[in-house]
Amino acid sequence: MRILLVEDNELIALGILAGLRAHGFVADGVGTAAQAEAALATLDADAMILDLGLPDEDGMRLLARLRAAGCALPILVLTARDAVADRVAGLQAGADDYLLKPFDLAELAARLRALGRRAGGRGVDAMEDGPLRLDPARGEAWLHGRPLSLARRELALLAALMQARDRILSAEQLKDRLYDYSEEIESNALNVHIHHLRRKLGPDIVETVRGLGYRYGRAAP
């Protein structure tokens, strides 16, 4: 999952971003409401973490405006406002979840994955297709019941393809699932990850659709 964090406290933001990446997420951070709207226009994010105390606009107003504009992105409000009235207001404004500071990073990661499951219509994290089983939350995959040795970005690439199923994903869409915008991406990086998946799961696991991108194929029998 790719997460957009909207948090103006730089120290807190750096800690959250590092924690999310350690839990296997691709995470980008901005510090204002204006930057959040600009990021949403360019990033293919799966969920947003929103602090309410932003320097240029109250986060609650940003939330309400995004929902009024038809934004369906799962949004988790992360704030120190602990009054029941604040929580109710946040949920009524369109938040999908509400977590109070201080918080545990493992809980934040679990809540984000739950939002991702709901958005994808799944009841559990694990995805299965024939002999292949993938659990993104645990960072593990199995083929015919045997554990696979997949690097973090190979797992993320496989998850993106399995979630999309028959849909074609462009190279840029796949890179969005693997890298945050602060990382330098080598020109052949995606091809290297695809090559590794094909070597470990069979040549048909990633189907190349010439001129369009890639889609999920099938694991080796």
Buried (B, 14 or more C-beta within 10 A) or exposed (E): BBBBBBBBEEEBBEEBBEBBBEBBBBBBBBBBBBBBBEBBEEBBBBBBBBBBEBEEBEBBEBBBBBBEEEBEBBBBBBBEBEEEEBBEBBEEBBBBBBBEEEEEBEEBBBBBBBBBBEBEEEEEBBBEBEBBBBBBBEBBBBBEEEEBEBEEBBBBBBBBBBBBEEEBBEEEBBBBBBBBEEEEEEEEBBEEBBEBBBEBBBEEBBBEEEEEBBBBBBBBE
